[in-house]
Amino acid sequence: MTKDKNNFETNLQKLEDIVEKLENGEVDLEESVKLYEEGMKLKKTCEDKLKSIESQIKKIKQDSNKISKEDFK
């Protein structure tokens, strides 16, 4: 995986790691708050990326030997 700040998979993995640490109680209260804040930012980033990708998804259909694209619904 790349270190790209906007890479969905990387951000999702970071979010999953944060959730695991918080659920397991691996960190103290102050660190928990920092991780929670970071997790909320990552959650928003992931949601925004999913919305962006969803708007780009096109359904391809064949109609009279023509290929057309339609918004995914």
PDB file of N, H, CA, C and O in Angstrom:
ATOM      1  N   MET A   1       0.831  -1.192   0.000  1.00  0.00           N
ATOM      2  CA  MET A   1       0.000   0.000   0.000  1.00  0.00           C
ATOM      3  C   MET A   1       0.867   1.243   0.000  1.00  0.00           C
ATOM      4  O   MET A   1       1.974   1.244   0.538  1.00  0.00           O
ATOM      5  N   THR A   2       0.360   2.284  -0.599  1.00  0.00           N
ATOM      6  H   THR A   2      -0.540   2.283  -1.036  1.00  0.00           H
ATOM      7  CA  THR A   2       1.109   3.534  -0.632  1.00  0.00           C
ATOM      8  C   THR A   2       0.850   4.337   0.626  1.00  0.00           C
ATOM      9  O   THR A   2      -0.072   4.060   1.393  1.00  0.00           O
ATOM     10  N   LYS A   3       1.687   5.335   0.813  1.00  0.00           N
ATOM     11  H   LYS A   3       2.436   5.560   0.190  1.00  0.00           H
ATOM     12  CA  LYS A   3       1.537   6.202   1.973  1.00  0.00           C
ATOM     13  C   LYS A   3       0.661   7.408   1.633  1.00  0.00           C
ATOM     14  O   LYS A   3       0.622   8.379   2.389  1.00  0.00           O
ATOM     15  N   ASP A   4      -0.037   7.352   0.506  1.00  0.00           N
ATOM     16  H   ASP A   4      -0.005   6.564  -0.108  1.00  0.00           H
ATOM     17  CA  ASP A   4      -0.900   8.435   0.054  1.00  0.00           C
ATOM     18  C   ASP A   4      -1.913   8.796   1.127  1.00  0.00           C
ATOM     19  O   ASP A   4      -2.649   7.943   1.624  1.00  0.00           O
ATOM     20  N   LYS A   5      -1.936  10.078   1.473  1.00  0.00           N
ATOM     21  H   LYS A   5      -1.339  10.770   1.069  1.00  0.00           H
ATOM     22  CA  LYS A   5      -2.841  10.577   2.511  1.00  0.00           C
ATOM     23  C   LYS A   5      -4.301  10.285   2.172  1.00  0.00           C
ATOM     24  O   LYS A   5      -5.119  10.082   3.070  1.00  0.00           O
ATOM     25  N   ASN A   6      -4.625  10.262   0.901  1.00  0.00           N
ATOM     26  H   ASN A   6      -3.961  10.427   0.172  1.00  0.00           H
ATOM     27  CA  ASN A   6      -6.013  10.072   0.476  1.00  0.00           C
ATOM     28  C   ASN A   6      -6.324   8.636   0.078  1.00  0.00           C
ATOM     29  O   ASN A   6      -7.388   8.368  -0.480  1.00  0.00           O
ATOM     30  N   ASN A   7      -5.415   7.711   0.354  1.00  0.00           N
ATOM     31  H   ASN A   7      -4.550   7.928   0.807  1.00  0.00           H
ATOM     32  CA  ASN A   7      -5.636   6.322  -0.017  1.00  0.00           C
ATOM     33  C   ASN A   7      -6.685   5.710   0.906  1.00  0.00           C
ATOM     34  O   ASN A   7      -6.477   5.619   2.116  1.00  0.00           O
ATOM     35  N   PHE A   8      -7.786   5.301   0.344  1.00  0.00           N
ATOM     36  H   PHE A   8      -7.954   5.376  -0.639  1.00  0.00           H
ATOM     37  CA  PHE A   8      -8.907   4.792   1.127  1.00  0.00           C
ATOM     38  C   PHE A   8      -8.508   3.590   1.979  1.00  0.00           C
ATOM     39  O   PHE A   8      -8.813   3.536   3.171  1.00  0.00           O
ATOM     40  N   GLU A   9      -7.831   2.634   1.366  1.00  0.00           N
ATOM     41  H   GLU A   9      -7.583   2.677   0.398  1.00  0.00           H
ATOM     42  CA  GLU A   9      -7.473   1.415   2.087  1.00  0.00           C
ATOM     43  C   GLU A   9      -6.548   1.711   3.263  1.00  0.00           C
ATOM     44  O   GLU A   9      -6.705   1.133   4.338  1.00  0.00           O
ATOM     45  N   THR A  10      -5.589   2.604   3.064  1.00  0.00           N
ATOM     46  H   THR A  10      -5.461   3.074   2.190  1.00  0.00           H
ATOM     47  CA  THR A  10      -4.673   2.981   4.141  1.00  0.00           C
ATOM     48  C   THR A  10      -5.421   3.653   5.277  1.00  0.00           C
ATOM     49  O   THR A  10      -5.209   3.332   6.447  1.00  0.00           O
ATOM     50  N   ASN A  11      -6.293   4.582   4.934  1.00  0.00           N
ATOM     51  H   ASN A  11      -6.465   4.843   3.984  1.00  0.00           H
ATOM     52  CA  ASN A  11      -7.078   5.284   5.958  1.00  0.00           C
ATOM     53  C   ASN A  11      -8.014   4.336   6.694  1.00  0.00           C
ATOM     54  O   ASN A  11      -8.187   4.453   7.907  1.00  0.00           O
ATOM     55  N   LEU A  12      -8.608   3.412   5.983  1.00  0.00           N
ATOM     56  H   LEU A  12      -8.467   3.316   4.997  1.00  0.00           H
ATOM     57  CA  LEU A  12      -9.502   2.443   6.615  1.00  0.00           C
ATOM     58  C   LEU A  12      -8.727   1.548   7.582  1.00  0.00           C
ATOM     59  O   LEU A  12      -9.209   1.247   8.674  1.00  0.00           O
ATOM     60  N   GLN A  13      -7.533   1.126   7.183  1.00  0.00           N
ATOM     61  H   GLN A  13      -7.141   1.371   6.296  1.00  0.00           H
ATOM     62  CA  GLN A  13      -6.714   0.286   8.067  1.00  0.00           C
ATOM     63  C   GLN A  13      -6.320   1.054   9.327  1.00  0.00           C
ATOM     64  O   GLN A  13      -6.352   0.502  10.427  1.00  0.00           O
ATOM     65  N   LYS A  14      -5.948   2.332   9.167  1.00  0.00           N
ATOM     66  H   LYS A  14      -5.922   2.780   8.273  1.00  0.00           H
ATOM     67  CA  LYS A  14      -5.618   3.163  10.331  1.00  0.00           C
ATOM     68  C   LYS A  14      -6.820   3.277  11.264  1.00  0.00           C
ATOM     69  O   LYS A  14      -6.679   3.190  12.483  1.00  0.00           O
ATOM     70  N   LEU A  15      -8.000   3.470  10.683  1.00  0.00           N
ATOM     71  H   LEU A  15      -8.115   3.541   9.692  1.00  0.00           H
ATOM     72  CA  LEU A  15      -9.221   3.581  11.475  1.00  0.00           C
ATOM     73  C   LEU A  15      -9.500   2.277  12.223  1.00  0.00           C
ATOM     74  O   LEU A  15      -9.862   2.301  13.399  1.00  0.00           O
ATOM     75  N   GLU A  16      -9.335   1.148  11.549  1.00  0.00           N
ATOM     76  H   GLU A  16      -9.041   1.128  10.593  1.00  0.00           H
ATOM     77  CA  GLU A  16      -9.543  -0.144  12.195  1.00  0.00           C
ATOM     78  C   GLU A  16      -8.552  -0.354  13.340  1.00  0.00           C
ATOM     79  O   GLU A  16      -8.918  -0.894  14.384  1.00  0.00           O
ATOM     80  N   ASP A  17      -7.306   0.067  13.149  1.00  0.00           N
ATOM     81  H   ASP A  17      -7.009   0.506  12.301  1.00  0.00           H
ATOM     82  CA  ASP A  17      -6.298  -0.053  14.206  1.00  0.00           C
ATOM     83  C   ASP A  17      -6.675   0.792  15.426  1.00  0.00           C
ATOM     84  O   ASP A  17      -6.523   0.357  16.568  1.00  0.00           O
ATOM     85  N   ILE A  18      -7.165   1.997  15.166  1.00  0.00           N
ATOM     86  H   ILE A  18      -7.289   2.350  14.238  1.00  0.00           H
ATOM     87  CA  ILE A  18      -7.584   2.881  16.262  1.00  0.00           C
ATOM     88  C   ILE A  18      -8.746   2.260  17.026  1.00  0.00           C
ATOM     89  O   ILE A  18      -8.744   2.243  18.257  1.00  0.00           O
ATOM     90  N   VAL A  19      -9.724   1.758  16.310  1.00  0.00           N
ATOM     91  H   VAL A  19      -9.726   1.772  15.310  1.00  0.00           H
ATOM     92  CA  VAL A  19     -10.886   1.137  16.954  1.00  0.00           C
ATOM     93  C   VAL A  19     -10.443  -0.043  17.815  1.00  0.00           C
ATOM     94  O   VAL A  19     -10.919  -0.211  18.938  1.00  0.00           O
ATOM     95  N   GLU A  20      -9.542  -0.850  17.292  1.00  0.00           N
ATOM     96  H   GLU A  20      -9.155  -0.714  16.380  1.00  0.00           H
ATOM     97  CA  GLU A  20      -9.059  -2.007  18.055  1.00  0.00           C
ATOM     98  C   GLU A  20      -8.357  -1.570  19.344  1.00  0.00           C
ATOM     99  O   GLU A  20      -8.586  -2.152  20.405  1.00  0.00           O
ATOM    100  N   LYS A  21      -7.510  -0.554  19.254  1.00  0.00           N
ATOM    101  H   LYS A  21      -7.324  -0.081  18.393  1.00  0.00           H
ATOM    102  CA  LYS A  21      -6.819  -0.050  20.448  1.00  0.00           C
ATOM    103  C   LYS A  21      -7.817   0.473  21.477  1.00  0.00           C
ATOM    104  O   LYS A  21      -7.685   0.208  22.672  1.00  0.00           O
ATOM    105  N   LEU A  22      -8.813   1.215  21.005  1.00  0.00           N
ATOM    106  H   LEU A  22      -8.920   1.431  20.034  1.00  0.00           H
ATOM    107  CA  LEU A  22      -9.802   1.781  21.925  1.00  0.00           C
ATOM    108  C   LEU A  22     -10.652   0.676  22.565  1.00  0.00           C
ATOM    109  O   LEU A  22     -10.943   0.718  23.760  1.00  0.00           O
ATOM    110  N   GLU A  23     -11.040  -0.300  21.760  1.00  0.00           N
ATOM    111  H   GLU A  23     -10.804  -0.334  20.789  1.00  0.00           H
ATOM    112  CA  GLU A  23     -11.867  -1.389  22.291  1.00  0.00           C
ATOM    113  C   GLU A  23     -11.102  -2.263  23.294  1.00  0.00           C
ATOM    114  O   GLU A  23     -11.679  -2.762  24.260  1.00  0.00           O
ATOM    115  N   ASN A  24      -9.819  -2.437  23.057  1.00  0.00           N
ATOM    116  H   ASN A  24      -9.351  -2.031  22.273  1.00  0.00           H
ATOM    117  CA  ASN A  24      -9.015  -3.289  23.925  1.00  0.00           C
ATOM    118  C   ASN A  24      -8.486  -2.561  25.156  1.00  0.00           C
ATOM    119  O   ASN A  24      -7.889  -3.180  26.037  1.00  0.00           O
ATOM    120  N   GLY A  25      -8.702  -1.253  25.219  1.00  0.00           N
ATOM    121  H   GLY A  25      -9.186  -0.749  24.504  1.00  0.00           H
ATOM    122  CA  GLY A  25      -8.226  -0.489  26.360  1.00  0.00           C
ATOM    123  C   GLY A  25      -6.711  -0.444  26.448  1.00  0.00           C
ATOM    124  O   GLY A  25      -6.148  -0.408  27.542  1.00  0.00           O
ATOM    125  N   GLU A  26      -6.044  -0.447  25.289  1.00  0.00           N
ATOM    126  H   GLU A  26      -6.501  -0.477  24.400  1.00  0.00           H
ATOM    127  CA  GLU A  26      -4.586  -0.471  25.242  1.00  0.00           C
ATOM    128  C   GLU A  26      -3.942   0.875  25.565  1.00  0.00           C
ATOM    129  O   GLU A  26      -2.725   0.948  25.737  1.00  0.00           O
ATOM    130  N   VAL A  27      -4.726   1.922  25.650  1.00  0.00           N
ATOM    131  H   VAL A  27      -5.715   1.862  25.511  1.00  0.00           H
ATOM    132  CA  VAL A  27      -4.164   3.260  25.827  1.00  0.00           C
ATOM    133  C   VAL A  27      -4.832   3.965  27.005  1.00  0.00           C
ATOM    134  O   VAL A  27      -5.942   3.623  27.415  1.00  0.00           O
ATOM    135  N   ASP A  28      -4.115   4.966  27.539  1.00  0.00           N
ATOM    136  H   ASP A  28      -3.213   5.243  27.207  1.00  0.00           H
ATOM    137  CA  ASP A  28      -4.677   5.714  28.661  1.00  0.00           C
ATOM    138  C   ASP A  28      -5.731   6.706  28.165  1.00  0.00           C
ATOM    139  O   ASP A  28      -5.955   6.833  26.961  1.00  0.00           O
ATOM    140  N   LEU A  29      -6.361   7.395  29.084  1.00  0.00           N
ATOM    141  H   LEU A  29      -6.179   7.292  30.061  1.00  0.00           H
ATOM    142  CA  LEU A  29      -7.479   8.280  28.758  1.00  0.00           C
ATOM    143  C   LEU A  29      -7.084   9.390  27.781  1.00  0.00           C
ATOM    144  O   LEU A  29      -7.790   9.637  26.804  1.00  0.00           O
ATOM    145  N   GLU A  30      -5.962  10.055  28.042  1.00  0.00           N
ATOM    146  H   GLU A  30      -5.388   9.854  28.837  1.00  0.00           H
ATOM    147  CA  GLU A  30      -5.541  11.149  27.160  1.00  0.00           C
ATOM    148  C   GLU A  30      -5.274  10.657  25.745  1.00  0.00           C
ATOM    149  O   GLU A  30      -5.680  11.289  24.770  1.00  0.00           O
ATOM    150  N   GLU A  31      -4.588   9.528  25.645  1.00  0.00           N
ATOM    151  H   GLU A  31      -4.258   9.016  26.437  1.00  0.00           H
ATOM    152  CA  GLU A  31      -4.316   8.952  24.327  1.00  0.00           C
ATOM    153  C   GLU A  31      -5.614   8.496  23.667  1.00  0.00           C
ATOM    154  O   GLU A  31      -5.748   8.587  22.446  1.00  0.00           O
ATOM    155  N   SER A  32      -6.565   8.012  24.449  1.00  0.00           N
ATOM    156  H   SER A  32      -6.456   7.939  25.440  1.00  0.00           H
ATOM    157  CA  SER A  32      -7.859   7.599  23.912  1.00  0.00           C
ATOM    158  C   SER A  32      -8.576   8.767  23.243  1.00  0.00           C
ATOM    159  O   SER A  32      -9.170   8.612  22.175  1.00  0.00           O
ATOM    160  N   VAL A  33      -8.518   9.927  23.873  1.00  0.00           N
ATOM    161  H   VAL A  33      -8.036  10.053  24.740  1.00  0.00           H
ATOM    162  CA  VAL A  33      -9.165  11.115  23.305  1.00  0.00           C
ATOM    163  C   VAL A  33      -8.493  11.493  21.986  1.00  0.00           C
ATOM    164  O   VAL A  33      -9.175  11.797  21.007  1.00  0.00           O
ATOM    165  N   LYS A  34      -7.161  11.476  21.957  1.00  0.00           N
ATOM    166  H   LYS A  34      -6.607  11.229  22.752  1.00  0.00           H
ATOM    167  CA  LYS A  34      -6.436  11.799  20.717  1.00  0.00           C
ATOM    168  C   LYS A  34      -6.778  10.808  19.615  1.00  0.00           C
ATOM    169  O   LYS A  34      -7.019  11.194  18.471  1.00  0.00           O
ATOM    170  N   LEU A  35      -6.796   9.533  19.967  1.00  0.00           N
ATOM    171  H   LEU A  35      -6.600   9.220  20.896  1.00  0.00           H
ATOM    172  CA  LEU A  35      -7.121   8.509  18.978  1.00  0.00           C
ATOM    173  C   LEU A  35      -8.560   8.643  18.484  1.00  0.00           C
ATOM    174  O   LEU A  35      -8.836   8.445  17.301  1.00  0.00           O
ATOM    175  N   TYR A  36      -9.472   8.978  19.392  1.00  0.00           N
ATOM    176  H   TYR A  36      -9.247   9.139  20.353  1.00  0.00           H
ATOM    177  CA  TYR A  36     -10.877   9.157  19.013  1.00  0.00           C
ATOM    178  C   TYR A  36     -11.004  10.300  18.005  1.00  0.00           C
ATOM    179  O   TYR A  36     -11.709  10.179  17.004  1.00  0.00           O
ATOM    180  N   GLU A  37     -10.312  11.415  18.280  1.00  0.00           N
ATOM    181  H   GLU A  37      -9.739  11.514  19.094  1.00  0.00           H
ATOM    182  CA  GLU A  37     -10.357  12.559  17.363  1.00  0.00           C
ATOM    183  C   GLU A  37      -9.786  12.178  15.998  1.00  0.00           C
ATOM    184  O   GLU A  37     -10.361  12.512  14.962  1.00  0.00           O
ATOM    185  N   GLU A  38      -8.656  11.481  16.004  1.00  0.00           N
ATOM    186  H   GLU A  38      -8.188  11.210  16.846  1.00  0.00           H
ATOM    187  CA  GLU A  38      -8.060  11.042  14.747  1.00  0.00           C
ATOM    188  C   GLU A  38      -8.997  10.080  14.014  1.00  0.00           C
ATOM    189  O   GLU A  38      -9.140  10.146  12.793  1.00  0.00           O
ATOM    190  N   GLY A  39      -9.627   9.192  14.772  1.00  0.00           N
ATOM    191  H   GLY A  39      -9.511   9.138  15.763  1.00  0.00           H
ATOM    192  CA  GLY A  39     -10.569   8.246  14.178  1.00  0.00           C
ATOM    193  C   GLY A  39     -11.755   8.931  13.521  1.00  0.00           C
ATOM    194  O   GLY A  39     -12.204   8.521  12.452  1.00  0.00           O
ATOM    195  N   MET A  40     -12.258   9.974  14.161  1.00  0.00           N
ATOM    196  H   MET A  40     -11.893  10.308  15.030  1.00  0.00           H
ATOM    197  CA  MET A  40     -13.392  10.700  13.577  1.00  0.00           C
ATOM    198  C   MET A  40     -12.986  11.391  12.273  1.00  0.00           C
ATOM    199  O   MET A  40     -13.772  11.437  11.327  1.00  0.00           O
ATOM    200  N   LYS A  41     -11.774  11.922  12.220  1.00  0.00           N
ATOM    201  H   LYS A  41     -11.136  11.885  12.989  1.00  0.00           H
ATOM    202  CA  LYS A  41     -11.282  12.545  10.985  1.00  0.00           C
ATOM    203  C   LYS A  41     -11.128  11.500   9.880  1.00  0.00           C
ATOM    204  O   LYS A  41     -11.507  11.732   8.732  1.00  0.00           O
ATOM    205  N   LEU A  42     -10.567  10.349  10.245  1.00  0.00           N
ATOM    206  H   LEU A  42     -10.258  10.160  11.177  1.00  0.00           H
ATOM    207  CA  LEU A  42     -10.403   9.272   9.264  1.00  0.00           C
ATOM    208  C   LEU A  42     -11.755   8.761   8.777  1.00  0.00           C
ATOM    209  O   LEU A  42     -11.914   8.460   7.594  1.00  0.00           O
ATOM    210  N   LYS A  43     -12.719   8.662   9.672  1.00  0.00           N
ATOM    211  H   LYS A  43     -12.589   8.907  10.633  1.00  0.00           H
ATOM    212  CA  LYS A  43     -14.066   8.222   9.310  1.00  0.00           C
ATOM    213  C   LYS A  43     -14.669   9.164   8.271  1.00  0.00           C
ATOM    214  O   LYS A  43     -15.245   8.720   7.277  1.00  0.00           O
ATOM    215  N   LYS A  44     -14.533  10.458   8.508  1.00  0.00           N
ATOM    216  H   LYS A  44     -14.065  10.819   9.315  1.00  0.00           H
ATOM    217  CA  LYS A  44     -15.065  11.445   7.556  1.00  0.00           C
ATOM    218  C   LYS A  44     -14.339  11.350   6.216  1.00  0.00           C
ATOM    219  O   LYS A  44     -14.968  11.413   5.160  1.00  0.00           O
ATOM    220  N   THR A  45     -13.028  11.202   6.260  1.00  0.00           N
ATOM    221  H   THR A  45     -12.517  11.151   7.118  1.00  0.00           H
ATOM    222  CA  THR A  45     -12.248  11.072   5.028  1.00  0.00           C
ATOM    223  C   THR A  45     -12.694   9.856   4.236  1.00  0.00           C
ATOM    224  O   THR A  45     -12.865   9.935   3.019  1.00  0.00           O
ATOM    225  N   CYS A  46     -12.884   8.732   4.914  1.00  0.00           N
ATOM    226  H   CYS A  46     -12.745   8.667   5.902  1.00  0.00           H
ATOM    227  CA  CYS A  46     -13.327   7.506   4.248  1.00  0.00           C
ATOM    228  C   CYS A  46     -14.735   7.665   3.675  1.00  0.00           C
ATOM    229  O   CYS A  46     -15.001   7.244   2.550  1.00  0.00           O
ATOM    230  N   GLU A  47     -15.631   8.271   4.448  1.00  0.00           N
ATOM    231  H   GLU A  47     -15.415   8.613   5.362  1.00  0.00           H
ATOM    232  CA  GLU A  47     -17.003   8.489   3.958  1.00  0.00           C
ATOM    233  C   GLU A  47     -16.999   9.391   2.729  1.00  0.00           C
ATOM    234  O   GLU A  47     -17.707   9.122   1.759  1.00  0.00           O
ATOM    235  N   ASP A  48     -16.200  10.466   2.766  1.00  0.00           N
ATOM    236  H   ASP A  48     -15.625  10.685   3.555  1.00  0.00           H
ATOM    237  CA  ASP A  48     -16.123  11.386   1.631  1.00  0.00           C
ATOM    238  C   ASP A  48     -15.588  10.682   0.386  1.00  0.00           C
ATOM    239  O   ASP A  48     -16.078  10.899  -0.722  1.00  0.00           O
ATOM    240  N   LYS A  49     -14.579   9.839   0.581  1.00  0.00           N
ATOM    241  H   LYS A  49     -14.181   9.662   1.481  1.00  0.00           H
ATOM    242  CA  LYS A  49     -14.008   9.107  -0.551  1.00  0.00           C
ATOM    243  C   LYS A  49     -15.035   8.140  -1.133  1.00  0.00           C
ATOM    244  O   LYS A  49     -15.151   8.024  -2.353  1.00  0.00           O
ATOM    245  N   LEU A  50     -15.778   7.449  -0.277  1.00  0.00           N
ATOM    246  H   LEU A  50     -15.684   7.544   0.714  1.00  0.00           H
ATOM    247  CA  LEU A  50     -16.810   6.528  -0.762  1.00  0.00           C
ATOM    248  C   LEU A  50     -17.884   7.261  -1.552  1.00  0.00           C
ATOM    249  O   LEU A  50     -18.335   6.776  -2.589  1.00  0.00           O
ATOM    250  N   LYS A  51     -18.294   8.423  -1.066  1.00  0.00           N
ATOM    251  H   LYS A  51     -17.927   8.817  -0.223  1.00  0.00           H
ATOM    252  CA  LYS A  51     -19.300   9.207  -1.784  1.00  0.00           C
ATOM    253  C   LYS A  51     -18.778   9.646  -3.146  1.00  0.00           C
ATOM    254  O   LYS A  51     -19.505   9.631  -4.139  1.00  0.00           O
ATOM    255  N   SER A  52     -17.508  10.036  -3.178  1.00  0.00           N
ATOM    256  H   SER A  52     -16.916  10.047  -2.371  1.00  0.00           H
ATOM    257  CA  SER A  52     -16.900  10.453  -4.433  1.00  0.00           C
ATOM    258  C   SER A  52     -16.847   9.298  -5.430  1.00  0.00           C
ATOM    259  O   SER A  52     -17.181   9.462  -6.604  1.00  0.00           O
ATOM    260  N   ILE A  53     -16.429   8.144  -4.956  1.00  0.00           N
ATOM    261  H   ILE A  53     -16.158   8.010  -4.003  1.00  0.00           H
ATOM    262  CA  ILE A  53     -16.343   6.970  -5.831  1.00  0.00           C
ATOM    263  C   ILE A  53     -17.722   6.538  -6.295  1.00  0.00           C
ATOM    264  O   ILE A  53     -17.909   6.175  -7.456  1.00  0.00           O
ATOM    265  N   GLU A  54     -18.692   6.578  -5.382  1.00  0.00           N
ATOM    266  H   GLU A  54     -18.540   6.873  -4.439  1.00  0.00           H
ATOM    267  CA  GLU A  54     -20.053   6.181  -5.744  1.00  0.00           C
ATOM    268  C   GLU A  54     -20.588   7.040  -6.883  1.00  0.00           C
ATOM    269  O   GLU A  54     -21.281   6.549  -7.775  1.00  0.00           O
ATOM    270  N   SER A  55     -20.257   8.325  -6.843  1.00  0.00           N
ATOM    271  H   SER A  55     -19.694   8.724  -6.119  1.00  0.00           H
ATOM    272  CA  SER A  55     -20.746   9.211  -7.904  1.00  0.00           C
ATOM    273  C   SER A  55     -20.049   8.936  -9.231  1.00  0.00           C
ATOM    274  O   SER A  55     -20.562   9.312 -10.285  1.00  0.00           O
ATOM    275  N   GLN A  56     -18.887   8.286  -9.198  1.00  0.00           N
ATOM    276  H   GLN A  56     -18.470   7.980  -8.343  1.00  0.00           H
ATOM    277  CA  GLN A  56     -18.144   7.980 -10.419  1.00  0.00           C
ATOM    278  C   GLN A  56     -18.522   6.629 -11.026  1.00  0.00           C
ATOM    279  O   GLN A  56     -18.228   6.353 -12.190  1.00  0.00           O
ATOM    280  N   ILE A  57     -19.168   5.805 -10.232  1.00  0.00           N
ATOM    281  H   ILE A  57     -19.406   6.029  -9.287  1.00  0.00           H
ATOM    282  CA  ILE A  57     -19.512   4.467 -10.730  1.00  0.00           C
ATOM    283  C   ILE A  57     -20.539   4.600 -11.854  1.00  0.00           C
ATOM    284  O   ILE A  57     -21.556   5.282 -11.730  1.00  0.00           O
ATOM    285  N   LYS A  58     -20.239   3.950 -12.904  1.00  0.00           N
ATOM    286  H   LYS A  58     -19.412   3.396 -13.005  1.00  0.00           H
ATOM    287  CA  LYS A  58     -21.153   3.985 -14.047  1.00  0.00           C
ATOM    288  C   LYS A  58     -21.605   2.573 -14.377  1.00  0.00           C
ATOM    289  O   LYS A  58     -20.832   1.615 -14.343  1.00  0.00           O
ATOM    290  N   LYS A  59     -22.862   2.486 -14.691  1.00  0.00           N
ATOM    291  H   LYS A  59     -23.490   3.264 -14.719  1.00  0.00           H
ATOM    292  CA  LYS A  59     -23.397   1.196 -15.120  1.00  0.00           C
ATOM    293  C   LYS A  59     -23.302   1.142 -16.637  1.00  0.00           C
ATOM    294  O   LYS A  59     -23.800   2.013 -17.350  1.00  0.00           O
ATOM    295  N   ILE A  60     -22.658   0.108 -17.091  1.00  0.00           N
ATOM    296  H   ILE A  60     -22.254  -0.600 -16.512  1.00  0.00           H
ATOM    297  CA  ILE A  60     -22.493  -0.043 -18.542  1.00  0.00           C
ATOM    298  C   ILE A  60     -23.568  -0.997 -19.064  1.00  0.00           C
ATOM    299  O   ILE A  60     -23.783  -2.089 -18.538  1.00  0.00           O
ATOM    300  N   LYS A  61     -24.197  -0.557 -20.067  1.00  0.00           N
ATOM    301  H   LYS A  61     -24.023   0.330 -20.495  1.00  0.00           H
ATOM    302  CA  LYS A  61     -25.184  -1.447 -20.668  1.00  0.00           C
ATOM    303  C   LYS A  61     -25.039  -1.402 -22.186  1.00  0.00           C
ATOM    304  O   LYS A  61     -24.614  -0.403 -22.766  1.00  0.00           O
ATOM    305  N   GLN A  62     -25.390  -2.470 -22.778  1.00  0.00           N
ATOM    306  H   GLN A  62     -25.736  -3.281 -22.306  1.00  0.00           H
ATOM    307  CA  GLN A  62     -25.297  -2.565 -24.212  1.00  0.00           C
ATOM    308  C   GLN A  62     -26.688  -2.351 -24.796  1.00  0.00           C
ATOM    309  O   GLN A  62     -27.648  -3.036 -24.441  1.00  0.00           O
ATOM    310  N   ASP A  63     -26.765  -1.401 -25.680  1.00  0.00           N
ATOM    311  H   ASP A  63     -25.986  -0.845 -25.968  1.00  0.00           H
ATOM    312  CA  ASP A  63     -28.051  -1.061 -26.274  1.00  0.00           C
ATOM    313  C   ASP A  63     -27.839  -0.833 -27.766  1.00  0.00           C
ATOM    314  O   ASP A  63     -27.217   0.153 -28.161  1.00  0.00           O
ATOM    315  N   SER A  64     -28.332  -1.703 -28.561  1.00  0.00           N
ATOM    316  H   SER A  64     -28.838  -2.503 -28.239  1.00  0.00           H
ATOM    317  CA  SER A  64     -28.204  -1.602 -30.015  1.00  0.00           C
ATOM    318  C   SER A  64     -26.748  -1.457 -30.441  1.00  0.00           C
ATOM    319  O   SER A  64     -26.399  -0.580 -31.231  1.00  0.00           O
ATOM    320  N   ASN A  65     -25.907  -2.335 -29.902  1.00  0.00           N
ATOM    321  H   ASN A  65     -26.191  -3.048 -29.260  1.00  0.00           H
ATOM    322  CA  ASN A  65     -24.481  -2.343 -30.198  1.00  0.00           C
ATOM    323  C   ASN A  65     -23.766  -1.066 -29.777  1.00  0.00           C
ATOM    324  O   ASN A  65     -22.653  -0.805 -30.232  1.00  0.00           O
ATOM    325  N   LYS A  66     -24.379  -0.279 -28.929  1.00  0.00           N
ATOM    326  H   LYS A  66     -25.284  -0.490 -28.560  1.00  0.00           H
ATOM    327  CA  LYS A  66     -23.739   0.917 -28.402  1.00  0.00           C
ATOM    328  C   LYS A  66     -23.529   0.702 -26.904  1.00  0.00           C
ATOM    329  O   LYS A  66     -24.385   0.146 -26.217  1.00  0.00           O
ATOM    330  N   ILE A  67     -22.433   1.130 -26.437  1.00  0.00           N
ATOM    331  H   ILE A  67     -21.737   1.582 -26.995  1.00  0.00           H
ATOM    332  CA  ILE A  67     -22.186   1.046 -25.005  1.00  0.00           C
ATOM    333  C   ILE A  67     -22.430   2.436 -24.430  1.00  0.00           C
ATOM    334  O   ILE A  67     -21.854   3.425 -24.884  1.00  0.00           O
ATOM    335  N   SER A  68     -23.280   2.488 -23.442  1.00  0.00           N
ATOM    336  H   SER A  68     -23.748   1.685 -23.073  1.00  0.00           H
ATOM    337  CA  SER A  68     -23.567   3.767 -22.793  1.00  0.00           C
ATOM    338  C   SER A  68     -23.295   3.648 -21.320  1.00  0.00           C
ATOM    339  O   SER A  68     -23.303   2.548 -20.768  1.00  0.00           O
ATOM    340  N   LYS A  69     -23.057   4.758 -20.685  1.00  0.00           N
ATOM    341  H   LYS A  69     -23.051   5.651 -21.134  1.00  0.00           H
ATOM    342  CA  LYS A  69     -22.809   4.784 -19.255  1.00  0.00           C
ATOM    343  C   LYS A  69     -23.923   5.548 -18.580  1.00  0.00           C
ATOM    344  O   LYS A  69     -24.381   6.581 -19.068  1.00  0.00           O
ATOM    345  N   GLU A  70     -24.353   5.017 -17.444  1.00  0.00           N
ATOM    346  H   GLU A  70     -23.981   4.177 -17.048  1.00  0.00           H
ATOM    347  CA  GLU A  70     -25.381   5.681 -16.667  1.00  0.00           C
ATOM    348  C   GLU A  70     -24.893   5.784 -15.237  1.00  0.00           C
ATOM    349  O   GLU A  70     -24.102   4.957 -14.786  1.00  0.00           O
ATOM    350  N   ASP A  71     -25.354   6.779 -14.534  1.00  0.00           N
ATOM    351  H   ASP A  71     -25.997   7.451 -14.901  1.00  0.00           H
ATOM    352  CA  ASP A  71     -25.014   6.900 -13.126  1.00  0.00           C
ATOM    353  C   ASP A  71     -25.511   5.687 -12.381  1.00  0.00           C
ATOM    354  O   ASP A  71     -26.616   5.207 -12.630  1.00  0.00           O
ATOM    355  N   PHE A  72     -24.698   5.189 -11.468  1.00  0.00           N
ATOM    356  H   PHE A  72     -23.800   5.580 -11.266  1.00  0.00           H
ATOM    357  CA  PHE A  72     -25.078   4.060 -10.632  1.00  0.00           C
ATOM    358  C   PHE A  72     -26.127   4.516  -9.640  1.00  0.00           C
ATOM    359  O   PHE A  72     -25.969   5.552  -8.994  1.00  0.00           O
ATOM    360  N   LYS A  73     -27.204   3.743  -9.514  1.00  0.00           N
ATOM    361  H   LYS A  73     -27.333   2.902 -10.039  1.00  0.00           H
ATOM    362  CA  LYS A  73     -28.265   4.119  -8.572  1.00  0.00           C
ATOM    363  C   LYS A  73     -28.585   2.962  -7.696  1.00  0.00           C
ATOM    364  O   LYS A  73     -29.454   3.065  -6.830  1.00  0.00           O
TER     365      LYS A  73
END
